[in-house]
């Protein structure tokens, strides 16, 4: 569903001056109008969301506590989910009559257009059959390749060379940074359905302020890799279980410039990948234990949020969520009340994780390093290892029949 002129539907409680207010007579009329108009534009999204929320709540929808853009209504006939994104909304659920009634109700409140079955949303292509949904950004990726000027047939089988490291002094400064920033920004959005490039995109994003020739070469390599598998995406099976599973990992002092570590994690709901993360930590860890434990704490925070969000949707997890980790000493610390010098800088994280272990919210499971799937988000790999890790992410190229 698309709401026409959504921001014009909001009710502004602030007074908008079209003439200079008292005390501002010395300002030209045009300046005053511009300032107040800009203020009105800034407040319009908030006002629109507030009005929309109050209206749907009149028909027994409730805003999710953990994602305010999600509205849920549960009845004896089933459940209806409504996700609002600016002036577009997606409506789904198993209460078909409830969905039809909602569309009629909203059309009376706002000028709206029913776009029909979901096939394309914000650059994401959606296909479906009885087996489930397939999501990709093939067209978006194709446009990105064209924007980069890569018209040839050359592709690569990994987005980054193994053991590659980069710094702020590599190469020479670019004379014009515009294209670099545009391409990296597009790659950031491509990660929505392409977690296989998450690690290397998080690297090139760190040089947005002052990119250099070496960094630009890496960006072009990423796009050549994307060009070689434009139809990579996800298949969300209709027969998948709703069992939440987590993987977490960290690469200690992996950045050669500031020696910060990289945190990574991802979550499966059944056999469907629903959340992933690759980001440099904000502080320098003095030991691998600190780096690993900070990553574990971030993963636990995401785990709690997902459990709460799924609970809002009616999916309750009565048992602990398994969290797979490849560092046994970190797992032992999570179960051990005795602190030692390796944990003195992460005492809060230790208490946080231990609390949820004791509450049976999370269960830490050791896995061999070679089976740690989150490793794809912490470092560069050889082509063979990289393909194996992609396979564990359940990415696919075609819509299953």
C-alpha positions, 0 to 999 in steps of 0.5 A: 500500500502506498500513501499519497502525500503522506507527510501532509496528513500529519497534524502539526501542533507547532505554530508555523509563522508565515510572517516574522514573529515578534522579535524577528522583525529585523529578518527578511520575510524570505529568511523567516519563511524558509526557516519555519518551512524547514522546521515544518518539514522536519516535524512532518514525518513525526506528525504523520507517524503519530497520526497514523499510529493513533488511527490504526490503534482505534481498530485494535492494532498495537504498536510493537514495543521493540519496533515502533514501525510494526503494528500487530492485531491478533484475533481468533481469526488469526494475525495481521501485521502492518509494517510502515516505512515512510509512506509505504506499508506492507500488510501480511498475516493469516487473517485474510478477512482482517487484511481486506477490512484493514485496507478498506478502513485505511483507504477511507482515512487516507488517499491510498493506492493498493499496489497488489501482491508484493513483488518489489520494495525499495530495490528488493525483488520479491518472488514467491511460490508454495515453497516460500519467498525469494529475495534479491537485489538483482536489478539494483546490483545491475544498476550499480555495475553500470554506474561503476562503468564495469562494462566488460566481462571480467569478474572475481570469485571473492570480494577481497583478496585473502589476508588483505589489509588497508590503511589511511595512507595506502595509495594516493588521494582521489581527486574527486571522492564523489563516485567512491562515496556513491558506490560505497553507499550503494554497496551498504544498501546491497548488504540487505540481501548480500551478507557475503560482502558485509565484511569488505564493505565495512572496511571500505566504509571506513575511508569515506572521508578521504578515500585513496586509489587503493581503496577505490580499487577494492570497491571495484573488486567488490562490484566485479564480484557482485557482477559475477553472481547478480542473482545471489539472494535468500529463500525463506522457506514456508516450511521452515521452523521458527527456532532461533539460532545464533553464531558469534565471532571476533577477530582480535586486533585485526585492523592494522591502523588502530588495532581494533577488533571486528565483531560479527554475528548472525541469526537463523530463524529455522533455516532462514538468515534474518540478521547479521552484523560486521563492525569494528569495535569502538575500543581497543581490546587488550586481549583476545578474550576481551575482544571475543567477550565484547562480541558475545555481549553484542550478540546477546543484546541482538538475541534478546531484541529478536526474542522480544520482537518475535514474542510480539508476533506470537512466536514464543521461545520457551527454551534457551537460544543456542549461541555458537562460539568457537572460544572455549575460554570465553564460554567458561568465563560466562559460567564461572563466577571467579574473575581474573585479570583477563576480564577486569576490563569487561566486567559489565559484559561478563555479568550481563552474559552470565545473567542471561545464561543463568536465566536460561535465555541463551545457551553457549555452545562451543564449535570448532573454528573451522565450523564457525560460520560467522568467520565470514564477517571478520576476515578475508578468506581463500576462494575455497573457504569463502564458498564454503562459508557462503553455503552455510549462510543458505544463500541461493541463486534461483527461486526453488521450484 
